[in-house]
Amino acid sequence: MSMKDRLVDQAKKLASSGRVVRVVSNDRVMRLATGVMDAKNRLRAAGERAAEAWDILLNGHALPNIDPALDDEAGVHGATPARAASARPAAGGAALSTVEETVSARAPAAAARAHVNGVGANGAANGTGTYVAAAAEQQLATQMAARTSLSRIGGRDVFEKAFKFMTADNARAMGVYPFFRPLDFNNGPEAQLEGRTVTMLGSNNYLGLTTHPKVREAAKRAIDKYGTSMTGSRLVNGSMRLHNELEEKLAAYHGKEAGLVFTTGYQVNIATISALLSNKRSVAMIDKDDHASIYDGVRLAQAAGARMVRYKHSDPAALDSALSEIADTEGALVITDGVFSAQGEIANLPGIVEVVKKHKARLLVDDAHALGVIGPGGRGTAAHFGLGKEVDLIGGTFSKSLASIGGWLVGERKVLDYIQHFAYSFLFAASAAPPCVAAAMAALEVMQEEPWRQEKLRENFTYMRTELQRLGFELGKTETAVIPIYIRDDLKTVMMWKSLLDDYALYVNPFITPGVPPKQQVLRTSYMATHERKHLDHALEAFEKVGKKFGVI
């Protein structure tokens, strides 16, 4: 081995050592390094913020530079006033966009490769390899922080923001891009990624039914009988008896009068909310941590004049206060996740139902992550609390426990009939494909025929929750198959994800801003009935080693 190779090897080992990683990923060190590297841009941004302040004085406030869905407390009933004030974004989103542009110019692929190789752009390795690694990671961290402002860039060319978006390219060059990774094969507890077998802790295949023989056979038979698509919307030529059969089974399963099948789970919330909240006397009352599909449904409703009011997460008292303030002429639809997809926490449905009844509002529960996981027979959140008759509408997706693609909604027949005639995103979308509907129906049957799957799932996620807490990880209030490991830092979350995958063949999902609010970054893990103890123990060993390496435990 040449002297250069030995120096490179030593630099790589030093850069990846636990002590250096802990220092580099420390919040204070990251802020200091970012400030030093970006001093020029920060001064420029300050000037632009001053200019924007003058513009606001003359012309009024612009849109915030962060999606209100991701602002931790701002505009939330029940939030602490001091926190709400501090959570509001500064009015400098356009200025921040210069950070993305300038940092990306300073961090070309060569610098990224230098980080990977442990050497600087000039080939120096002794001591400088660590600095280059730290600098490259600081640049990536700065880009992560700045990318949320890109959407505010405007001008004659609507593609301008796309050309200035460099974070993904630079992350790919550094080998730390965690998203859109194409799997070669996925059979449930294990998958193949780029020819390598990995333990899968990033799937929503809670009951392990995607490869169940009965589910596969049902999809095959549907293709043989109906073909691959109905090539039209439910309104015209896209409805078939298979849709109606599944709707009836879903309604009976939940003890409701009727059911409605959609093409995607996301579409369920967009269609339902926009159809029901269609005028200026409508109010969407939503938990601040609700899923993005709920927020998008509310945005469509707002276009028709409806109002959005957010209440403090899973807080009936805050909901009570918010509902007390709506006008007598307004009607409210309260919308909550049953199981929150990032936290794994079950909504306080008993308290919410009590408040909803008190104010004569209506209630929609999104049970995407609850179906098959909680409640008798896997019937979800309302059944878990014995409140099935008290919840007006329950919806969800086929893409988790039901091992398919599509969405469902159950409730009163007249309400569902109205939705299917007035929701544009239902009326003008192609209907769910026959094999998808058949697979979901078979999965629903298997879920009831094989109750051991739900019991095994509960055993697995209870074991992991207990052991991860014993190791010292922060897990929040999870009670279900979704177990978040709180890291509370974008870059550290991504680097831990990379170490788990590269060093231990463990596949998890990094949730970073803007997908989650600031300081809520997590490694999201999820569990299946088909995980064996060997899979779980391997994961625990990996988490312990990586957690200690990055100073999380």
N, C-alpha and C positions, 0 to 999 in steps of 0.2 A: 504494500500500500504506500503510495507517495505521501510526501509531507503535506501536500495540499489536501489530499483525501483524508488524512488523519485529522487535520485541523477542521475540515468540514464535519467529519463524524463527531468530533468532540463538541463543536459548536451546536450541532443538532441535539446532542444529548443534554447539553446545558440548557438550551432553549426550551426543552420539553420537560425539564426537571420540575418536581412539585414545587420547590421553593420559588423558582423563577416564574412559573405559571401563576402562583398565588399573588406574587407582587404585580405582575403585568396585568392581571385581571381584577386587581383591587380597584374599587370605585374611585378613591382619591387619586391614586396614581394615574388611572385612565383620564380623569378630568384634567389633571395637571398636564399630562402629555398632550392631550387634545388641545388645551389652551395654548401651549407653547407653539405647537405645530401650526395652529390655526389663528395666531394672533392677528395677522394682517386681515384675514377674512372677518374676524370678529369686529375689528374696528370698522370695516366696510359695512358689516351688518348693522352696527349701531347707527351709522349714518343713514342707512336705508330705513331703519325703524323710525328714526326721527322724521324722515320724509313721509313715511306712511302715517305717522301720528298726525302730521299736518293735513294729510289727505283725509284722514278720518274726521278731523275737526271740521273740514269743509264739506265732506260728502257723506259722512256717516260711517258706520262700522262695516267692514268687509266680513266675509265668512271666516269662521275660525280656522286655524291651520291644523286642527286635529279633528277627526271625526268625533262628534259628540258621543257616539256609542263607546268610544275608547277613552273619553275624558273621565277620570276616576270618580269625581264627585260633583263636578260642575253641573248646575241645573238639576240636581237630584233632590227630591223631597226626602227629608230625614237626614241629609248629609250635614256634618258639622260645618258651620259657616266659615270658620277659619280654613278648613281643608278645602272647602268648595272654592274659596277665593284663590288659594294657592294653586289649585288644580287647573284654573282657567289658563288657556294658552296665551302667550304674549302675541301682540298683533304684528309679528314680524315674519310671517311665513314666507313671503317672497324673498326676504333677505336670506333666510336659511337656505334657499335653493342654491345660492352661490357657494355654499359649503360643499354641496354634492358635486357641483361642477368643478370647483378648484381642487378639492381633495382627490377626485378621480383623475385629474390631470397629473397630480403628484404621485399617484400610486398605479403606474402602468403595470402590465403583466410581468415585466422584468423584475420589479420590486416584489411582486407577489411570489414569483418563482424564487427570489432570493430568500424570502421567508421560509418557503418549503425546503429549500436546500440548506438553509442555515448559513448563508453567506451574503455579503453585501453586493451591490451592483458592480463594484470594482473587484470582486473576488476575495476581499478580505474576510477572514473567518475568525481569527483569534480574538475573542471578546466582542467583535462587532456583529457576529452572527446573532447574538442575543438581542442586541440593539435593533438590528434590522427586523427580527421577528416581532419585537415589541412595537416598533414603528409601524410595520405593516398591519398589525392587529389594531393599533390605535387608529390608523386611517380607516380601516374597515368599521371600527366602532363609530367613528365620526360620521361615516356614510350612513350607517344604520340609523343613527339619530336624526340625520337630515332628510332621509328619503321621504318622510311623510309630507314634506312641504312641496315636493315636486308637482303634485297635482294642481298647485296654484299657478304654475308657470303658464302664461298666456301670451298671445301675440298672433301674428299673421299665419304662422305655421303651427297647426295643432299637434304636429309630431315633435315639436321642439322638446317637450318634456321627456319624450321617449328616448331621444338621442342623448339627453343629459343624465338619464338613469344608468349609472355605472355600477351600482352596488352588487347586483347579481353577477355581472361579468367579472368583477374583481374577486368576489367570493368564490366563483368557479375556478378562477386562475389560482387562488390560494388553496383550493381543495377543501373549502369549508362551507360550500353551498349545500344546505340541507333539504331543499325542496325539489319536487318534481323528479325524484330519482326513480327511473324506470326499473321495476322488478322484473326479473326473468321468469319467476314462477312464485306462486304463493299458495300454499296448501293449508294455511291456518297458523299453527304455532311456530312453524318455520317457513322461511322463504328463501329464494335465491336472488341475490343482488350482485350484478356484474360477475356472475359465475361463482359466487361465494355463498355458502349457506349461512343464514343469520337467524337468530332467535327473534321472533316477531312480537314486540310489545307496543306496536303502533297501529293496530288494526281495531276496527269497531265490530269485528266478526264475533260478537260476544258469545254466542252459543255454538260457534264453529260449524255452521250449517252450509257454508258456501260450497263445501265438497261433499255434502251428505248425498248418498245415492238416490234417495227419493226426490230431493230437490233438483239434482242434475237430470234425472229421468223426466221429471215434469217439464223442465225447460225444453228438453229434446222433443218430447211428444207435442208440445205447443208449436214448435217450429214446423214439425211434420204436418200438423193439422191446419195451422193458421198462417204459416209463413213467418217472416222475420219482422214485419211491421204492418200496421193498418193504414199507413201513408195518409193520415188525415187526423183532424181533431175529433174529440168526442162529440162535438156539436153536429158534425155532418156524417162522415163515413167511418169515424174512428172508434165507435163504441161496439163492443161485442159482448156476448153472453158471459164470457170469462170475466170481464170487468164487473158485471153485475153480481156474479157469483161470489167474487172476492169481497165486494162491498157488503153483501149480506152476511158473510162469515165474519168480517171485521166488526160489524155492528152487533151481531149476536155475542161475539167474544167479549165485547166491552159492555154489554147490556144496554146498548143504545138503539134508538129507533131506526137509524139509517147510517149508511157509510158512503164515502165518495173516494174514488181512486184517482190519483194524479200521476203525472209523468215523472216528477221528481219530488223529493221531500222539501226542497227549497221552495218549490212552487206552491206548496200547501199554504205556507204563511203569507207569501206574496198575494196569492189569490184571495184567501179568506179575509185577511185584514183589509185589503183595498176594497173588496166588495162590500163589507159590512160598515166600514167607516168612510162613507162616500160623500159627506157634506160638512158644512161648517158647524154643525151641532153635534159632531162626533169627536170623541176623545179616546186616543190610544193610551192606556195606562200600563206602562211596561216596567218590569224589573230592569235596573240599569245594566245587569249582566246578561240580558237576554241574547239569544243567538243572532248573528248577522242577518239571517233571513227574516227575522221579526222586524228588525230595524228597516230593512228594505221594503217590507210590506207597509210599514208605517209611512215611509217616505212617499210611496204611491198614494196613500190615503191623504197625506198632507197636500199633495198636488190638487186634490179635490176639495181642500179646505179644512180637513180634520186637524186637530191639535195632537201633539205628542207631549205627554207628561211622564217623566221617569221617577220612580221611587227607589229608595235605598234598598240595596240587595236583600231579598228575602225578609223584608221587614214589614209585617202587617200594620204596625203603628204608623209608619211612614205612608203606607198605602191609604190608611184611614184618613190621614191628614190631607193627602192629595185629593182623594175623592170628595172630601168635605168642601173643597174649594171650587168644584165645578158648578156651573150654573144649573138651575132647575130645568132649563130648556135643553141641556146637553145630556147625551147618553155616553156611557163609558164602556169600553171593552178592556178588561184587565187581561194581560197576556204575560205568561211566565213559562220558562222552561220547567219541566218536571224534574229532570236531572240536568244540572248545568254542565255543559260539554267540556269546559276547561277545568272546573273545580271538582267534578264528581259529586257535588253536594246536592242533596234532595231539597226541593223547595219546601218552605213552611206552608204546605197546602192547607192544613186545618185553620191556621190563622188567616190566610188569604181568603178562604171560602167564607169565613165568618164576616170579614169586612165587606166582601163583595155582596153578600146577602143583605147586610145592613144598609148598604147604599143602593140596592136594587140595580146593580151593574150586572154585566155578563162576564163570563170567564172562559178563556181559551188556554189550554195547557199543551205545550209542545213536549211530547213524550218520546222524542227521537232516541234518547239515550236511556230511557226507562223501560221501554217495551222489551220483554224477555229477561230483564235484569232484576226488577223489583216487583213486588205485588204478588198476590196469589196467582199461580199459573203464568207469571210473567206479564200480568195485565197492566203494569205501570203504576204511576204515581197515585192516581186517584184510588185505585184498588188497594194500593199499599196502605193508605190511610182509611180505607172503607168509605170513601167519599165519591164513588162512581156516579151516583145520582145527582150530586151537588155541582158537578162540573158540566158546564153547558157544551163545550166543544173540546175534543181531544184529538190531536193530530200527531203525525210522525212520518217516518221514512221507512222504506223497505231496505235501505242500504246498510243497515246494521244487523240487528238480530234476525231480520227476515231475508238476509242473504241475497238481495236483488237490487234493482234500481226502480225507484218510484216513490209515491207518497200516499198517505191515507188520512182521512178525517172522518170522525163519527160524531153524531149528535142528533138533534130533532130533524125529521124529514123535511119540514118546510124551510128550515134554515139552510140545509144543504142544497135544497132545490133552488133557493134564491141564489146561493153562491155559484152554482154551476150555470146559472143564466145571466149573472151580472159580473163575474170576474173575468176580465179580458185575458188575463194570463192563463186561465183555464180554457176559455172558449176558443182561443186561437192558437193553442199549443197542440202539437201532434200528441196523440194518445199514447199511453204506456204500451210498450211492445208486448206481444203475446208471451214470449218466453220469460220476460221479466215478471209479468202478472202471474203466470203459472208457477214460477219458482217461488215467489212470495207466498202464494196460497199453500204450496207444499210445505214451506218452512213454518207457516202458521200451524199447520196440522202436526208437524213433527214436534214443535214446541210444546204442544199439548199431550202428544203421545209419549214423549220422553222427558218427563219432569226432572230426571236426574241431571240434565244439562244445567238447569238453573241452579240446582243445589251445588253442583261441582263448581260452577262459576263463582258462587258466593264463597265457597271454601277457598278457592284460589285467591280471590281479591282480598279476603280477610287475612289470609296468611301473609300476602305481600304487604298489606298495610301495616300489620303488626311488626313484621321484620324490618321494614324500612324505617318505621318510627324508632325501633330499638337501635338501629344504626345511627340515629340522630338527624335524619332528614326531616325537613318541614313539609308537611303534606296538606295543610289546611283542614277543611271540614269534610273531606271526602268520605262517602259512605257506600260507594258503588264500585263498579268495575273500572271506572276512570280514576286513576291515582296520579295527581300532579305532584311533581317534586319541585318545590319552589327554589329558584336560583336567583331571581330578582335582578338580573343583569343580562343584557342582550348578548354581548360578546362571550361571556363566560358560559352562557347557555349553549351557544353554538359550538364552542370549543369542547365542552363536555359531551355534547352529542357526537362530535367527530371522534373523540377518544373512545366512547362506548362502541361506536360502529367499527372503527379501524382496529382497535386493540382487542376488543372482546366480541366482535360480531353480534352486537346487540342493537336492534333497531328500535328507536324510540322517536317521538315527535317533539322537536323544539318549538315552543310557542314564544315568539318574541314580538316586540312592538313593531308595527302598529296593530298586529293581530290581537294583542292583549294590552291593557293599560300599562303605563310606566310602572316599574317596580313589581310587576305581576308576572314576569317571565318564568316559565316553567319548562321542565322536561315532562311532557304528558305521556304517561304510560297507561295502557289499557289491557285488559286480561280476558281470556277466553275459557270456556268450559273444557276445551281440548288441550290446554296447557298441562303438561305433566310436571311433577315436582322437580325433575332434572332441569327443565327450562327455567323454572322460578329460582332455583338455587344458583344456577349459573348467572342469572340476572343480578341476584343479591350480591354475589361475589364481585361482579363488575361494578355495580353501583358503589360498593364500599371502597374499592380501590380508586375509582375515578373521583368519588366524593372527597376522599382524603387528598388526592393529588391537587385538586382545585380549591381546597380549603373550605368546602361546603359543610363537611362534617369533621 
